[in-house]
Amino acid sequence: MNTIVGTYECKVDAKGRVLLPAPLKKQLTLSLQDGFVLKRSVFQPCLELYPMVEWDLMMVRINKLNRFSKKNNDFIRRFTAGVKIVEIDSLGRLLVPKDLVGFASITKDVVFSSAVNIVEIWDKDLYEESINGQDVDFAELAEEVMGNINDDDNGIS
């Protein structure tokens, strides 16, 4: 698993192309040749950019689901809805297809935000609302999600 770090703001042009910031492009260098998968997020009004190696790992997990279960089939259909294989062009631009631009309400300013091994692509205003939202108490969330993890002697957990 390749960990991606950082949050980057950029502009999208009228054709849906976004120039990847140099520090992000550098982190994705090993993935440039294999390409990426771009999809709708399950929980947020944003897009998720998977390096192909990460997408393949996800597909291994999803392929283990029993397809004779309606819930599994419904999940697979919705999880893969709108999925596109995309590449970064020679100028370092990512073309975001129109249907995905619409899903994420992307206008002119976008944010690339690392999410461990994938990158979320947000409309800037929606991103700001999401991280500054009053609906989530981050301290409480951090305690609930990470508070009981103590599997290392590194002093962090």
MODELLER restraints for C-alpha pairs under 7 A, 6 or more apart:
rsr = mdl.restraints
at = mdl.atoms
rsr.add(forms.Gaussian(group=physical.xy_distance, feature=features.Distance(at['CA:1:A'], at['CA:117:A']), mean=6.51, stdev=0.5))
rsr.add(forms.Gaussian(group=physical.xy_distance, feature=features.Distance(at['CA:2:A'], at['CA:117:A']), mean=5.68, stdev=0.5))
rsr.add(forms.Gaussian(group=physical.xy_distance, feature=features.Distance(at['CA:3:A'], at['CA:116:A']), mean=5.14, stdev=0.5))
rsr.add(forms.Gaussian(group=physical.xy_distance, feature=features.Distance(at['CA:3:A'], at['CA:117:A']), mean=4.88, stdev=0.5))
rsr.add(forms.Gaussian(group=physical.xy_distance, feature=features.Distance(at['CA:4:A'], at['CA:27:A']), mean=6.61, stdev=0.5))
rsr.add(forms.Gaussian(group=physical.xy_distance, feature=features.Distance(at['CA:4:A'], at['CA:114:A']), mean=5.61, stdev=0.5))
rsr.add(forms.Gaussian(group=physical.xy_distance, feature=features.Distance(at['CA:4:A'], at['CA:116:A']), mean=5.55, stdev=0.5))
rsr.add(forms.Gaussian(group=physical.xy_distance, feature=features.Distance(at['CA:4:A'], at['CA:117:A']), mean=5.63, stdev=0.5))
rsr.add(forms.Gaussian(group=physical.xy_distance, feature=features.Distance(at['CA:4:A'], at['CA:118:A']), mean=6.87, stdev=0.5))
rsr.add(forms.Gaussian(group=physical.xy_distance, feature=features.Distance(at['CA:5:A'], at['CA:114:A']), mean=5.40, stdev=0.5))
rsr.add(forms.Gaussian(group=physical.xy_distance, feature=features.Distance(at['CA:6:A'], at['CA:113:A']), mean=6.18, stdev=0.5))
rsr.add(forms.Gaussian(group=physical.xy_distance, feature=features.Distance(at['CA:6:A'], at['CA:114:A']), mean=5.52, stdev=0.5))
rsr.add(forms.Gaussian(group=physical.xy_distance, feature=features.Distance(at['CA:7:A'], at['CA:111:A']), mean=6.80, stdev=0.5))
rsr.add(forms.Gaussian(group=physical.xy_distance, feature=features.Distance(at['CA:7:A'], at['CA:112:A']), mean=5.58, stdev=0.5))
rsr.add(forms.Gaussian(group=physical.xy_distance, feature=features.Distance(at['CA:7:A'], at['CA:113:A']), mean=4.37, stdev=0.5))
rsr.add(forms.Gaussian(group=physical.xy_distance, feature=features.Distance(at['CA:7:A'], at['CA:114:A']), mean=6.21, stdev=0.5))
rsr.add(forms.Gaussian(group=physical.xy_distance, feature=features.Distance(at['CA:8:A'], at['CA:21:A']), mean=6.88, stdev=0.5))
rsr.add(forms.Gaussian(group=physical.xy_distance, feature=features.Distance(at['CA:8:A'], at['CA:111:A']), mean=5.50, stdev=0.5))
rsr.add(forms.Gaussian(group=physical.xy_distance, feature=features.Distance(at['CA:8:A'], at['CA:112:A']), mean=5.05, stdev=0.5))
rsr.add(forms.Gaussian(group=physical.xy_distance, feature=features.Distance(at['CA:8:A'], at['CA:113:A']), mean=6.46, stdev=0.5))
rsr.add(forms.Gaussian(group=physical.xy_distance, feature=features.Distance(at['CA:9:A'], at['CA:110:A']), mean=5.74, stdev=0.5))
rsr.add(forms.Gaussian(group=physical.xy_distance, feature=features.Distance(at['CA:9:A'], at['CA:111:A']), mean=4.49, stdev=0.5))
rsr.add(forms.Gaussian(group=physical.xy_distance, feature=features.Distance(at['CA:9:A'], at['CA:112:A']), mean=6.37, stdev=0.5))
rsr.add(forms.Gaussian(group=physical.xy_distance, feature=features.Distance(at['CA:10:A'], at['CA:109:A']), mean=5.89, stdev=0.5))
rsr.add(forms.Gaussian(group=physical.xy_distance, feature=features.Distance(at['CA:10:A'], at['CA:110:A']), mean=5.41, stdev=0.5))
rsr.add(forms.Gaussian(group=physical.xy_distance, feature=features.Distance(at['CA:10:A'], at['CA:111:A']), mean=6.35, stdev=0.5))
rsr.add(forms.Gaussian(group=physical.xy_distance, feature=features.Distance(at['CA:11:A'], at['CA:18:A']), mean=6.21, stdev=0.5))
rsr.add(forms.Gaussian(group=physical.xy_distance, feature=features.Distance(at['CA:11:A'], at['CA:108:A']), mean=5.52, stdev=0.5))
rsr.add(forms.Gaussian(group=physical.xy_distance, feature=features.Distance(at['CA:11:A'], at['CA:109:A']), mean=4.66, stdev=0.5))
rsr.add(forms.Gaussian(group=physical.xy_distance, feature=features.Distance(at['CA:11:A'], at['CA:110:A']), mean=5.87, stdev=0.5))
rsr.add(forms.Gaussian(group=physical.xy_distance, feature=features.Distance(at['CA:12:A'], at['CA:18:A']), mean=4.70, stdev=0.5))
rsr.add(forms.Gaussian(group=physical.xy_distance, feature=features.Distance(at['CA:12:A'], at['CA:108:A']), mean=5.10, stdev=0.5))
rsr.add(forms.Gaussian(group=physical.xy_distance, feature=features.Distance(at['CA:12:A'], at['CA:109:A']), mean=6.23, stdev=0.5))
rsr.add(forms.Gaussian(group=physical.xy_distance, feature=features.Distance(at['CA:12:A'], at['CA:110:A']), mean=6.79, stdev=0.5))
rsr.add(forms.Gaussian(group=physical.xy_distance, feature=features.Distance(at['CA:13:A'], at['CA:108:A']), mean=6.88, stdev=0.5))
rsr.add(forms.Gaussian(group=physical.xy_distance, feature=features.Distance(at['CA:16:A'], at['CA:95:A']), mean=5.60, stdev=0.5))
rsr.add(forms.Gaussian(group=physical.xy_distance, feature=features.Distance(at['CA:16:A'], at['CA:96:A']), mean=5.18, stdev=0.5))
rsr.add(forms.Gaussian(group=physical.xy_distance, feature=features.Distance(at['CA:16:A'], at['CA:97:A']), mean=6.71, stdev=0.5))
rsr.add(forms.Gaussian(group=physical.xy_distance, feature=features.Distance(at['CA:16:A'], at['CA:98:A']), mean=6.95, stdev=0.5))
rsr.add(forms.Gaussian(group=physical.xy_distance, feature=features.Distance(at['CA:17:A'], at['CA:93:A']), mean=6.01, stdev=0.5))
rsr.add(forms.Gaussian(group=physical.xy_distance, feature=features.Distance(at['CA:17:A'], at['CA:94:A']), mean=5.43, stdev=0.5))
rsr.add(forms.Gaussian(group=physical.xy_distance, feature=features.Distance(at['CA:17:A'], at['CA:95:A']), mean=4.30, stdev=0.5))
rsr.add(forms.Gaussian(group=physical.xy_distance, feature=features.Distance(at['CA:17:A'], at['CA:96:A']), mean=6.08, stdev=0.5))
rsr.add(forms.Gaussian(group=physical.xy_distance, feature=features.Distance(at['CA:18:A'], at['CA:93:A']), mean=5.24, stdev=0.5))
rsr.add(forms.Gaussian(group=physical.xy_distance, feature=features.Distance(at['CA:18:A'], at['CA:94:A']), mean=5.20, stdev=0.5))
rsr.add(forms.Gaussian(group=physical.xy_distance, feature=features.Distance(at['CA:18:A'], at['CA:95:A']), mean=6.45, stdev=0.5))
rsr.add(forms.Gaussian(group=physical.xy_distance, feature=features.Distance(at['CA:19:A'], at['CA:92:A']), mean=5.71, stdev=0.5))
rsr.add(forms.Gaussian(group=physical.xy_distance, feature=features.Distance(at['CA:19:A'], at['CA:93:A']), mean=4.21, stdev=0.5))
rsr.add(forms.Gaussian(group=physical.xy_distance, feature=features.Distance(at['CA:19:A'], at['CA:94:A']), mean=6.37, stdev=0.5))
rsr.add(forms.Gaussian(group=physical.xy_distance, feature=features.Distance(at['CA:20:A'], at['CA:92:A']), mean=5.84, stdev=0.5))
rsr.add(forms.Gaussian(group=physical.xy_distance, feature=features.Distance(at['CA:20:A'], at['CA:93:A']), mean=5.83, stdev=0.5))
rsr.add(forms.Gaussian(group=physical.xy_distance, feature=features.Distance(at['CA:20:A'], at['CA:94:A']), mean=6.97, stdev=0.5))
rsr.add(forms.Gaussian(group=physical.xy_distance, feature=features.Distance(at['CA:31:A'], at['CA:51:A']), mean=5.80, stdev=0.5))
rsr.add(forms.Gaussian(group=physical.xy_distance, feature=features.Distance(at['CA:32:A'], at['CA:88:A']), mean=6.66, stdev=0.5))
rsr.add(forms.Gaussian(group=physical.xy_distance, feature=features.Distance(at['CA:34:A'], at['CA:52:A']), mean=6.10, stdev=0.5))
rsr.add(forms.Gaussian(group=physical.xy_distance, feature=features.Distance(at['CA:35:A'], at['CA:51:A']), mean=6.45, stdev=0.5))
rsr.add(forms.Gaussian(group=physical.xy_distance, feature=features.Distance(at['CA:35:A'], at['CA:52:A']), mean=5.78, stdev=0.5))
rsr.add(forms.Gaussian(group=physical.xy_distance, feature=features.Distance(at['CA:35:A'], at['CA:86:A']), mean=6.15, stdev=0.5))
rsr.add(forms.Gaussian(group=physical.xy_distance, feature=features.Distance(at['CA:35:A'], at['CA:87:A']), mean=4.97, stdev=0.5))
rsr.add(forms.Gaussian(group=physical.xy_distance, feature=features.Distance(at['CA:36:A'], at['CA:49:A']), mean=6.53, stdev=0.5))
rsr.add(forms.Gaussian(group=physical.xy_distance, feature=features.Distance(at['CA:36:A'], at['CA:50:A']), mean=5.45, stdev=0.5))
rsr.add(forms.Gaussian(group=physical.xy_distance, feature=features.Distance(at['CA:36:A'], at['CA:51:A']), mean=4.54, stdev=0.5))
rsr.add(forms.Gaussian(group=physical.xy_distance, feature=features.Distance(at['CA:36:A'], at['CA:52:A']), mean=4.83, stdev=0.5))
rsr.add(forms.Gaussian(group=physical.xy_distance, feature=features.Distance(at['CA:36:A'], at['CA:85:A']), mean=5.76, stdev=0.5))
rsr.add(forms.Gaussian(group=physical.xy_distance, feature=features.Distance(at['CA:36:A'], at['CA:86:A']), mean=5.26, stdev=0.5))
rsr.add(forms.Gaussian(group=physical.xy_distance, feature=features.Distance(at['CA:36:A'], at['CA:87:A']), mean=6.03, stdev=0.5))
rsr.add(forms.Gaussian(group=physical.xy_distance, feature=features.Distance(at['CA:37:A'], at['CA:49:A']), mean=5.78, stdev=0.5))
rsr.add(forms.Gaussian(group=physical.xy_distance, feature=features.Distance(at['CA:37:A'], at['CA:50:A']), mean=5.07, stdev=0.5))
rsr.add(forms.Gaussian(group=physical.xy_distance, feature=features.Distance(at['CA:37:A'], at['CA:51:A']), mean=6.51, stdev=0.5))
rsr.add(forms.Gaussian(group=physical.xy_distance, feature=features.Distance(at['CA:37:A'], at['CA:52:A']), mean=6.25, stdev=0.5))
rsr.add(forms.Gaussian(group=physical.xy_distance, feature=features.Distance(at['CA:37:A'], at['CA:55:A']), mean=6.79, stdev=0.5))
rsr.add(forms.Gaussian(group=physical.xy_distance, feature=features.Distance(at['CA:37:A'], at['CA:83:A']), mean=6.76, stdev=0.5))
rsr.add(forms.Gaussian(group=physical.xy_distance, feature=features.Distance(at['CA:37:A'], at['CA:84:A']), mean=5.61, stdev=0.5))
rsr.add(forms.Gaussian(group=physical.xy_distance, feature=features.Distance(at['CA:37:A'], at['CA:85:A']), mean=4.54, stdev=0.5))
rsr.add(forms.Gaussian(group=physical.xy_distance, feature=features.Distance(at['CA:37:A'], at['CA:86:A']), mean=5.86, stdev=0.5))
rsr.add(forms.Gaussian(group=physical.xy_distance, feature=features.Distance(at['CA:38:A'], at['CA:47:A']), mean=6.73, stdev=0.5))
rsr.add(forms.Gaussian(group=physical.xy_distance, feature=features.Distance(at['CA:38:A'], at['CA:48:A']), mean=5.64, stdev=0.5))
rsr.add(forms.Gaussian(group=physical.xy_distance, feature=features.Distance(at['CA:38:A'], at['CA:49:A']), mean=4.63, stdev=0.5))
rsr.add(forms.Gaussian(group=physical.xy_distance, feature=features.Distance(at['CA:38:A'], at['CA:50:A']), mean=6.33, stdev=0.5))
rsr.add(forms.Gaussian(group=physical.xy_distance, feature=features.Distance(at['CA:38:A'], at['CA:83:A']), mean=5.81, stdev=0.5))
rsr.add(forms.Gaussian(group=physical.xy_distance, feature=features.Distance(at['CA:38:A'], at['CA:84:A']), mean=5.25, stdev=0.5))
rsr.add(forms.Gaussian(group=physical.xy_distance, feature=features.Distance(at['CA:38:A'], at['CA:85:A']), mean=6.31, stdev=0.5))
rsr.add(forms.Gaussian(group=physical.xy_distance, feature=features.Distance(at['CA:38:A'], at['CA:86:A']), mean=6.62, stdev=0.5))
rsr.add(forms.Gaussian(group=physical.xy_distance, feature=features.Distance(at['CA:39:A'], at['CA:47:A']), mean=5.57, stdev=0.5))
rsr.add(forms.Gaussian(group=physical.xy_distance, feature=features.Distance(at['CA:39:A'], at['CA:48:A']), mean=5.31, stdev=0.5))
rsr.add(forms.Gaussian(group=physical.xy_distance, feature=features.Distance(at['CA:39:A'], at['CA:49:A']), mean=6.73, stdev=0.5))
rsr.add(forms.Gaussian(group=physical.xy_distance, feature=features.Distance(at['CA:39:A'], at['CA:82:A']), mean=6.12, stdev=0.5))
rsr.add(forms.Gaussian(group=physical.xy_distance, feature=features.Distance(at['CA:39:A'], at['CA:83:A']), mean=4.61, stdev=0.5))
rsr.add(forms.Gaussian(group=physical.xy_distance, feature=features.Distance(at['CA:39:A'], at['CA:84:A']), mean=6.50, stdev=0.5))
rsr.add(forms.Gaussian(group=physical.xy_distance, feature=features.Distance(at['CA:40:A'], at['CA:46:A']), mean=6.42, stdev=0.5))
rsr.add(forms.Gaussian(group=physical.xy_distance, feature=features.Distance(at['CA:40:A'], at['CA:47:A']), mean=4.70, stdev=0.5))
rsr.add(forms.Gaussian(group=physical.xy_distance, feature=features.Distance(at['CA:40:A'], at['CA:48:A']), mean=6.16, stdev=0.5))
rsr.add(forms.Gaussian(group=physical.xy_distance, feature=features.Distance(at['CA:40:A'], at['CA:82:A']), mean=6.81, stdev=0.5))
rsr.add(forms.Gaussian(group=physical.xy_distance, feature=features.Distance(at['CA:41:A'], at['CA:47:A']), mean=5.25, stdev=0.5))
rsr.add(forms.Gaussian(group=physical.xy_distance, feature=features.Distance(at['CA:41:A'], at['CA:48:A']), mean=5.83, stdev=0.5))
rsr.add(forms.Gaussian(group=physical.xy_distance, feature=features.Distance(at['CA:45:A'], at['CA:103:A']), mean=6.88, stdev=0.5))
rsr.add(forms.Gaussian(group=physical.xy_distance, feature=features.Distance(at['CA:45:A'], at['CA:104:A']), mean=5.05, stdev=0.5))
rsr.add(forms.Gaussian(group=physical.xy_distance, feature=features.Distance(at['CA:46:A'], at['CA:104:A']), mean=4.71, stdev=0.5))
rsr.add(forms.Gaussian(group=physical.xy_distance, feature=features.Distance(at['CA:46:A'], at['CA:120:A']), mean=6.53, stdev=0.5))
rsr.add(forms.Gaussian(group=physical.xy_distance, feature=features.Distance(at['CA:46:A'], at['CA:121:A']), mean=5.71, stdev=0.5))
rsr.add(forms.Gaussian(group=physical.xy_distance, feature=features.Distance(at['CA:46:A'], at['CA:122:A']), mean=4.92, stdev=0.5))
rsr.add(forms.Gaussian(group=physical.xy_distance, feature=features.Distance(at['CA:47:A'], at['CA:104:A']), mean=6.41, stdev=0.5))
rsr.add(forms.Gaussian(group=physical.xy_distance, feature=features.Distance(at['CA:47:A'], at['CA:120:A']), mean=5.53, stdev=0.5))
rsr.add(forms.Gaussian(group=physical.xy_distance, feature=features.Distance(at['CA:47:A'], at['CA:121:A']), mean=4.96, stdev=0.5))
rsr.add(forms.Gaussian(group=physical.xy_distance, feature=features.Distance(at['CA:47:A'], at['CA:122:A']), mean=6.61, stdev=0.5))
rsr.add(forms.Gaussian(group=physical.xy_distance, feature=features.Distance(at['CA:48:A'], at['CA:118:A']), mean=6.68, stdev=0.5))
rsr.add(forms.Gaussian(group=physical.xy_distance, feature=features.Distance(at['CA:48:A'], at['CA:119:A']), mean=5.72, stdev=0.5))
rsr.add(forms.Gaussian(group=physical.xy_distance, feature=features.Distance(at['CA:48:A'], at['CA:120:A']), mean=4.57, stdev=0.5))
rsr.add(forms.Gaussian(group=physical.xy_distance, feature=features.Distance(at['CA:48:A'], at['CA:121:A']), mean=6.18, stdev=0.5))
rsr.add(forms.Gaussian(group=physical.xy_distance, feature=features.Distance(at['CA:49:A'], at['CA:118:A']), mean=5.72, stdev=0.5))
rsr.add(forms.Gaussian(group=physical.xy_distance, feature=features.Distance(at['CA:49:A'], at['CA:119:A']), mean=5.03, stdev=0.5))
rsr.add(forms.Gaussian(group=physical.xy_distance, feature=features.Distance(at['CA:49:A'], at['CA:120:A']), mean=6.19, stdev=0.5))
rsr.add(forms.Gaussian(group=physical.xy_distance, feature=features.Distance(at['CA:50:A'], at['CA:118:A']), mean=5.06, stdev=0.5))
rsr.add(forms.Gaussian(group=physical.xy_distance, feature=features.Distance(at['CA:50:A'], at['CA:119:A']), mean=6.80, stdev=0.5))
rsr.add(forms.Gaussian(group=physical.xy_distance, feature=features.Distance(at['CA:51:A'], at['CA:118:A']), mean=6.88, stdev=0.5))
rsr.add(forms.Gaussian(group=physical.xy_distance, feature=features.Distance(at['CA:65:A'], at['CA:72:A']), mean=6.36, stdev=0.5))
rsr.add(forms.Gaussian(group=physical.xy_distance, feature=features.Distance(at['CA:66:A'], at['CA:72:A']), mean=6.58, stdev=0.5))
rsr.add(forms.Gaussian(group=physical.xy_distance, feature=features.Distance(at['CA:67:A'], at['CA:73:A']), mean=5.70, stdev=0.5))
rsr.add(forms.Gaussian(group=physical.xy_distance, feature=features.Distance(at['CA:87:A'], at['CA:94:A']), mean=6.47, stdev=0.5))
rsr.add(forms.Gaussian(group=physical.xy_distance, feature=features.Distance(at['CA:88:A'], at['CA:94:A']), mean=4.92, stdev=0.5))
rsr.add(forms.Gaussian(group=physical.xy_distance, feature=features.Distance(at['CA:104:A'], at['CA:122:A']), mean=6.65, stdev=0.5))
rsr.add(forms.Gaussian(group=physical.xy_distance, feature=features.Distance(at['CA:104:A'], at['CA:123:A']), mean=6.68, stdev=0.5))
rsr.add(forms.Gaussian(group=physical.xy_distance, feature=features.Distance(at['CA:105:A'], at['CA:123:A']), mean=6.34, stdev=0.5))
rsr.add(forms.Gaussian(group=physical.xy_distance, feature=features.Distance(at['CA:106:A'], at['CA:122:A']), mean=6.89, stdev=0.5))
rsr.add(forms.Gaussian(group=physical.xy_distance, feature=features.Distance(at['CA:106:A'], at['CA:123:A']), mean=4.58, stdev=0.5))
rsr.add(forms.Gaussian(group=physical.xy_distance, feature=features.Distance(at['CA:107:A'], at['CA:123:A']), mean=6.51, stdev=0.5))
rsr.add(forms.Gaussian(group=physical.xy_distance, feature=features.Distance(at['CA:109:A'], at['CA:123:A']), mean=6.14, stdev=0.5))
rsr.add(forms.Gaussian(group=physical.xy_distance, feature=features.Distance(at['CA:109:A'], at['CA:124:A']), mean=5.44, stdev=0.5))
rsr.add(forms.Gaussian(group=physical.xy_distance, feature=features.Distance(at['CA:110:A'], at['CA:121:A']), mean=6.79, stdev=0.5))
rsr.add(forms.Gaussian(group=physical.xy_distance, feature=features.Distance(at['CA:110:A'], at['CA:122:A']), mean=5.46, stdev=0.5))
rsr.add(forms.Gaussian(group=physical.xy_distance, feature=features.Distance(at['CA:110:A'], at['CA:123:A']), mean=4.59, stdev=0.5))
rsr.add(forms.Gaussian(group=physical.xy_distance, feature=features.Distance(at['CA:110:A'], at['CA:124:A']), mean=4.76, stdev=0.5))
rsr.add(forms.Gaussian(group=physical.xy_distance, feature=features.Distance(at['CA:111:A'], at['CA:121:A']), mean=5.73, stdev=0.5))
rsr.add(forms.Gaussian(group=physical.xy_distance, feature=features.Distance(at['CA:111:A'], at['CA:122:A']), mean=5.09, stdev=0.5))
rsr.add(forms.Gaussian(group=physical.xy_distance, feature=features.Distance(at['CA:111:A'], at['CA:123:A']), mean=6.29, stdev=0.5))
rsr.add(forms.Gaussian(group=physical.xy_distance, feature=features.Distance(at['CA:111:A'], at['CA:124:A']), mean=5.40, stdev=0.5))
rsr.add(forms.Gaussian(group=physical.xy_distance, feature=features.Distance(at['CA:112:A'], at['CA:119:A']), mean=6.31, stdev=0.5))
rsr.add(forms.Gaussian(group=physical.xy_distance, feature=features.Distance(at['CA:112:A'], at['CA:120:A']), mean=5.71, stdev=0.5))
rsr.add(forms.Gaussian(group=physical.xy_distance, feature=features.Distance(at['CA:112:A'], at['CA:121:A']), mean=4.77, stdev=0.5))
rsr.add(forms.Gaussian(group=physical.xy_distance, feature=features.Distance(at['CA:112:A'], at['CA:122:A']), mean=6.56, stdev=0.5))
rsr.add(forms.Gaussian(group=physical.xy_distance, feature=features.Distance(at['CA:113:A'], at['CA:119:A']), mean=5.58, stdev=0.5))
rsr.add(forms.Gaussian(group=physical.xy_distance, feature=features.Distance(at['CA:113:A'], at['CA:120:A']), mean=5.09, stdev=0.5))
rsr.add(forms.Gaussian(group=physical.xy_distance, feature=features.Distance(at['CA:113:A'], at['CA:121:A']), mean=6.46, stdev=0.5))
rsr.add(forms.Gaussian(group=physical.xy_distance, feature=features.Distance(at['CA:114:A'], at['CA:120:A']), mean=6.22, stdev=0.5))
rsr.add(forms.Gaussian(group=physical.xy_distance, feature=features.Distance(at['CA:149:A'], at['CA:157:A']), mean=6.02, stdev=0.5))
rsr.add(forms.Gaussian(group=physical.xy_distance, feature=features.Distance(at['CA:150:A'], at['CA:157:A']), mean=4.90, stdev=0.5))
